Amino acid sequence: MIELLNALPRWPQARSGARCAVATVVSASGSVPRPVGTSMLVAAPDGLGLSPAVLGSLSGGCVEGAVVAAALDALGDGVARVERFGYSADDPFAAGLTCGGELEVHLQPLPAGALAGLVATQPSAVIRRLAAAGQRADDDAARPVVFAAAPRSQAELAAGLRPLFSGEPGTAIRAAALVAPVLAQDVPAVVPLEPEGGCLTAPEAGPVRLLVEGRLPAPRLLVVGANDFGAALVPAAKLLGYHVTLVDARPAFAGQERFAAADEVAVAWPHEYLAGESRAGRLDPRTVLCVLSHDPKFDIPLLDAALRLDLAYVGAMGSRRSHEQRMVSLLEAGHGPLDLARLHSPIGLDLGAVTPSEVAVSILADLVASRHPGASAAPLTDRRGPIHATPGRGRPAAHAREGEAQWT
């Protein structure tokens, strides 16, 4: 449900306190449109003849109608449900996934006012106890636990989880031990909590399941170079959820209106800015650096500093000749083969990009591919087998030319 937080304050049903049910993907296999943790809110119609209100999507359209109907049933009787959707050759009219995957969707009515806490804060973590199918789900144990800031200790996490385990002493402590590492991964997951000594209510219903959703701050992307390529990359990178900083030592260039989409604009020598951000602890292993300045006096000191840090991606624009000169300088600065292998230079995938906008797409395509080690970066039409399989990584080389663009 955490992916709905940005839209939730603008959803009239959340502001009005309407009765809602939440439908959540709790298991997925094969080719599926959305991963575990994806949620959709369904509010009952306000009157006869009106349609239910929906926020979010689980599958891009192929099972939404059936999910909404099941959510309204859950609102009607207050009982949680689990529905499974997959492709069925026997019943071509059944709601299912034509892509061949399978989804398990948990549907649960939310207690009155449960969305208010989510609207009032932008939490870093939301944890819900998933009622077992057939159980009533209208008590406080069904109310999401919201952490405005990441818990600083396992004890703090356990204290926050206690409302989910009313009358079950000690269970929150066991739950916190399982939840803490999941929150650290920043990936939604369903965490089963097995009964211990029969202390969990209704042990015959099986293990208690917790849906754990954490939200780390947006990863940073530093764009170095206030030029046409930087102007195209800044807004495009924000579509991938990055907190984007434009860095350039030239005030007249960095201050242009076309960089207004950047979250920050830093007027500084890039290598000095990078060093300062590192000392301040504002860089982490998710940080991306895209060097588009194409000027050795900026690029070499910056890349020298960047390759000494633990960053997710370091890329630099330039022709083949510029790249070769860059490698010589970095070798002279003491960098070995392992460091140089981390450098994406020339930057981007070979898409035939020429214009600044095309180059931005090429750079982001390479960035996405680098985040998924099994990506082949080849057209899906040339792939055999499941779309979401992870074959061996194969990154095609970019072909550069001298001139404004770096690709042929």
KAMOCOR-V394321 format. One record per residue. RES is the residue in three letters. PSI is psi in whole degrees, -180 to 180 (NA if undefined). NEAR is the number of other C-alpha atoms within 8 Angstrom. D_LAST is the distance of its C-alpha to the last C-alpha in Angstrom with 1 decimal. Layout:
# KAMOCOR-V394321
RES;PSI;NEAR;D_LAST
RES;PSI;NEAR;D_LAST
This chain:
# KAMOCOR-V394321
MET;-14;11;44.1
ILE;-24;9;42.4
GLU;-11;7;39.2
LEU;-3;10;41.5
LEU;-38;11;42.8
ASN;-35;6;40.6
ALA;-19;7;41.7
LEU;-42;10;45.2
PRO;-23;10;46.7
ARG;-1;7;45.8
TRP;116;9;47.2
PRO;-36;7;50.7
GLN;-32;9;52.2
ALA;-41;13;51.5
ARG;-34;11;53.1
SER;-9;6;56.1
GLY;28;10;56.9
ALA;153;10;56.6
ARG;129;11;57.2
CYS;153;11;54.0
ALA;149;15;52.9
VAL;129;14;49.8
ALA;128;14;47.9
THR;135;14;45.8
VAL;116;15;43.7
VAL;-9;13;45.5
SER;141;8;44.2
ALA;141;12;41.1
SER;154;8;40.1
GLY;-159;9;37.5
SER;111;11;34.8
VAL;150;14;36.0
PRO;-36;7;34.5
ARG;151;7;35.9
PRO;176;8;37.1
VAL;139;12;40.6
GLY;-19;13;41.9
THR;133;12;40.4
SER;159;14;43.3
MET;133;13;44.5
LEU;137;11;47.6
VAL;124;15;50.0
ALA;139;13;52.8
ALA;150;12;55.8
PRO;149;9;56.4
ASP;-19;6;58.7
GLY;178;5;61.0
LEU;140;5;61.8
GLY;-7;4;59.1
LEU;154;7;56.4
SER;153;6;53.2
PRO;155;9;52.3
ALA;140;9;49.8
VAL;139;8;46.7
LEU;120;9;44.2
GLY;-180;8;41.2
SER;144;10;40.1
LEU;-28;14;40.3
SER;7;10;38.4
GLY;7;7;36.5
GLY;-23;8;39.5
CYS;-20;10;40.8
VAL;2;12;43.7
GLU;-42;11;44.2
GLY;-45;8;47.2
ALA;-36;8;49.1
VAL;-43;9;48.4
VAL;-43;9;49.7
ALA;-43;8;52.8
ALA;-36;10;53.4
ALA;-40;15;53.0
LEU;-36;12;55.6
ASP;-42;8;57.9
ALA;-39;15;57.5
LEU;-33;14;58.3
GLY;-40;6;61.3
ASP;-3;6;63.0
GLY;17;11;61.5
VAL;135;13;60.5
ALA;154;16;57.2
ARG;158;12;55.4
VAL;123;9;52.7
GLU;144;8;50.9
ARG;136;8;48.6
PHE;133;12;46.0
GLY;171;12;44.2
TYR;135;11;43.5
SER;115;8;46.8
ALA;-23;5;47.1
ASP;-32;4;50.8
ASP;88;6;50.7
PRO;-14;6;47.8
PHE;-2;4;49.1
ALA;147;6;49.2
ALA;128;9;46.8
GLY;-179;10;44.2
LEU;112;13;40.5
THR;-17;8;39.0
CYS;-9;7;36.1
GLY;-5;10;38.8
GLY;-179;13;39.2
GLU;138;14;42.4
LEU;140;13;43.3
GLU;122;12;46.5
VAL;125;13;47.3
HIS;132;14;50.0
LEU;130;15;51.8
GLN;126;17;54.2
PRO;143;16;56.1
LEU;141;13;55.7
PRO;154;12;58.9
ALA;133;7;59.7
GLY;6;7;57.8
ALA;-27;10;55.4
LEU;-15;8;52.4
ALA;-42;10;54.0
GLY;-32;9;53.1
LEU;-35;12;49.5
VAL;-38;12;49.3
ALA;-29;6;51.2
THR;163;7;48.9
GLN;82;8;45.2
PRO;157;11;46.1
SER;-14;12;44.2
ALA;141;15;45.8
VAL;128;14;47.6
ILE;129;11;49.7
ARG;143;12;51.6
ARG;120;13;54.3
LEU;115;11;53.7
ALA;142;12;57.0
ALA;150;9;57.8
ALA;131;8;57.8
GLY;-11;7;61.2
GLN;147;8;61.9
ARG;145;9;62.6
ALA;45;14;59.9
ASP;20;9;61.4
ASP;-177;8;62.7
ASP;-26;8;61.4
ALA;-18;11;59.8
ALA;-3;14;57.3
ARG;128;12;56.3
PRO;140;10;52.9
VAL;128;11;53.2
VAL;128;11;51.0
PHE;114;11;50.1
ALA;-35;9;49.0
ALA;156;7;47.8
ALA;132;7;46.9
PRO;136;8;50.2
ARG;-13;6;50.8
SER;165;6;52.9
GLN;-32;11;53.9
ALA;-41;8;57.3
GLU;-39;9;55.8
LEU;-44;12;53.8
ALA;-39;12;57.0
ALA;-39;8;58.9
GLY;-28;9;56.4
LEU;-11;12;56.5
ARG;-37;9;60.3
PRO;-21;9;60.5
LEU;-12;13;58.8
PHE;48;11;61.6
SER;130;8;64.8
GLY;10;4;67.8
GLU;74;10;65.8
PRO;138;8;66.5
GLY;-16;6;64.1
THR;-35;10;61.4
ALA;-34;14;59.2
ILE;-44;10;59.1
ARG;-39;8;58.0
ALA;-42;11;55.4
ALA;-37;13;54.0
ALA;-32;9;53.5
LEU;-32;9;51.3
VAL;-36;10;49.5
ALA;-49;10;48.5
PRO;-27;8;45.9
VAL;-43;12;44.3
LEU;-36;12;44.0
ALA;-24;7;42.3
GLN;-17;6;39.5
ASP;33;10;38.7
VAL;125;8;38.5
PRO;143;11;41.1
ALA;154;11;43.5
VAL;123;11;46.9
VAL;115;10;49.4
PRO;140;8;52.6
LEU;106;9;55.8
GLU;147;7;58.5
PRO;147;11;62.1
GLU;110;6;64.1
GLY;24;4;67.8
GLY;18;7;67.7
CYS;-21;9;66.9
LEU;141;10;64.2
THR;144;6;65.5
ALA;57;6;65.6
PRO;-22;9;64.5
GLU;-17;4;65.0
ALA;-2;6;61.9
GLY;-172;8;59.8
PRO;148;9;57.8
VAL;138;13;56.9
ARG;131;11;53.2
LEU;130;12;51.4
LEU;117;14;48.1
VAL;122;15;46.4
GLU;119;15;43.6
GLY;158;13;42.4
ARG;100;9;40.0
LEU;159;6;38.6
PRO;153;4;37.3
ALA;138;7;33.7
PRO;153;10;31.3
ARG;146;12;29.8
LEU;118;13;26.2
LEU;121;12;25.8
VAL;116;15;23.0
VAL;116;14;23.0
GLY;105;13;21.8
ALA;77;14;23.2
ASN;-171;9;20.3
ASP;-37;7;18.3
PHE;-40;13;16.3
GLY;-39;13;19.7
ALA;-32;11;21.3
ALA;-36;11;19.1
LEU;-34;13;19.4
VAL;-57;14;23.2
PRO;-32;10;24.5
ALA;-39;10;22.0
ALA;-31;12;23.3
LYS;-25;10;26.8
LEU;-24;7;26.4
LEU;5;6;26.2
GLY;14;8;29.5
TYR;149;11;28.5
HIS;112;11;30.6
VAL;129;14;28.0
THR;128;13;28.7
LEU;132;17;26.8
VAL;128;17;27.4
ASP;141;15;27.2
ALA;-5;10;29.7
ARG;106;8;29.7
PRO;-39;8;32.2
ALA;-31;6;31.2
PHE;-44;9;27.6
ALA;-26;15;28.6
GLY;7;8;31.4
GLN;148;8;29.4
GLU;-27;5;30.3
ARG;-8;6;26.8
PHE;17;13;27.2
ALA;-23;7;30.4
ALA;-15;7;29.1
ALA;144;12;29.0
ASP;-32;8;32.1
GLU;150;7;32.5
VAL;122;11;31.2
ALA;121;11;32.0
VAL;100;10;32.3
ALA;160;10;32.4
TRP;128;10;30.8
PRO;-42;12;28.4
HIS;-33;11;29.9
GLU;-39;9;33.4
TYR;-45;11;32.7
LEU;-44;11;31.4
ALA;-42;9;34.4
GLY;-41;8;36.8
GLU;-35;10;35.5
SER;-45;9;35.8
ARG;-34;7;39.4
ALA;-3;6;40.3
GLY;23;7;39.2
ARG;10;7;36.7
LEU;149;10;33.8
ASP;179;8;34.0
PRO;-2;7;32.1
ARG;-6;9;30.4
THR;140;13;28.9
VAL;138;12;25.1
LEU;121;12;23.5
CYS;112;13;20.1
VAL;107;13;19.7
LEU;8;13;17.5
SER;-29;11;19.6
HIS;42;11;17.3
ASP;117;6;20.6
PRO;-33;7;22.3
LYS;-24;6;25.7
PHE;-44;12;25.0
ASP;-46;12;22.6
ILE;-51;11;24.5
PRO;-35;9;27.9
LEU;-48;12;26.5
LEU;-35;11;24.6
ASP;-45;11;27.7
ALA;-41;11;29.9
ALA;-39;10;27.7
LEU;-6;13;27.5
ARG;-1;7;31.3
LEU;161;6;31.6
ASP;88;7;31.6
LEU;155;14;28.7
ALA;-35;8;26.9
TYR;132;13;23.4
VAL;118;15;22.0
GLY;151;13;18.3
ALA;134;14;16.8
MET;148;13;13.8
GLY;161;14;12.4
SER;176;13;10.3
ARG;-40;11;11.3
ARG;-42;8;14.1
SER;-39;8;15.2
HIS;-44;11;15.4
GLU;-42;8;17.5
GLN;-37;8;19.8
ARG;-43;10;20.2
MET;-40;9;21.3
VAL;-46;8;23.8
SER;-40;9;25.2
LEU;-35;13;25.7
LEU;-42;9;27.3
GLU;-27;7;29.6
ALA;-2;7;30.4
GLY;9;6;31.8
HIS;136;11;29.1
GLY;-174;7;29.1
PRO;-37;6;26.8
LEU;-41;7;27.8
ASP;-49;10;26.9
LEU;-29;11;23.5
ALA;-21;7;22.8
ARG;-15;9;23.2
LEU;122;11;20.4
HIS;94;11;17.2
SER;126;10;14.9
PRO;146;14;12.0
ILE;145;12;13.3
GLY;164;15;12.4
LEU;155;12;11.6
ASP;85;11;8.4
LEU;1;5;9.0
GLY;21;6;5.9
ALA;140;11;7.5
VAL;-53;10;7.6
THR;160;7;11.4
PRO;-40;10;13.7
SER;-40;9;15.3
GLU;-39;9;12.3
VAL;-38;12;11.5
ALA;-43;12;15.3
VAL;-42;10;15.2
SER;-43;13;12.6
ILE;-47;11;14.9
LEU;-32;10;18.0
ALA;-41;10;16.9
ASP;-38;11;16.6
LEU;-45;10;19.9
VAL;-44;8;21.6
ALA;-37;11;20.6
SER;-23;9;22.0
ARG;-12;6;25.2
HIS;94;7;25.8
PRO;-24;9;25.9
GLY;0;9;26.3
ALA;137;12;23.1
SER;-15;10;20.8
ALA;26;8;17.9
ALA;158;6;17.8
PRO;140;6;18.7
LEU;-27;6;22.4
THR;-22;4;22.9
ASP;-5;6;22.1
ARG;149;8;24.6
ARG;147;5;28.3
GLY;-173;5;31.1
PRO;144;7;31.6
ILE;-37;8;28.7
HIS;16;6;30.0
ALA;163;7;30.4
THR;78;7;28.9
PRO;176;7;27.5
GLY;143;8;26.3
ARG;133;8;23.4
GLY;107;7;20.1
ARG;112;7;17.1
PRO;148;7;13.8
ALA;147;6;11.8
ALA;147;10;8.6
HIS;119;9;5.9
ALA;162;12;5.9
ARG;162;10;6.2
GLU;151;9;9.4
GLY;-169;6;10.3
GLU;-40;4;11.1
ALA;156;10;8.0
GLN;-2;14;7.0
TRP;152;12;3.8
THR;NA;8;0.0
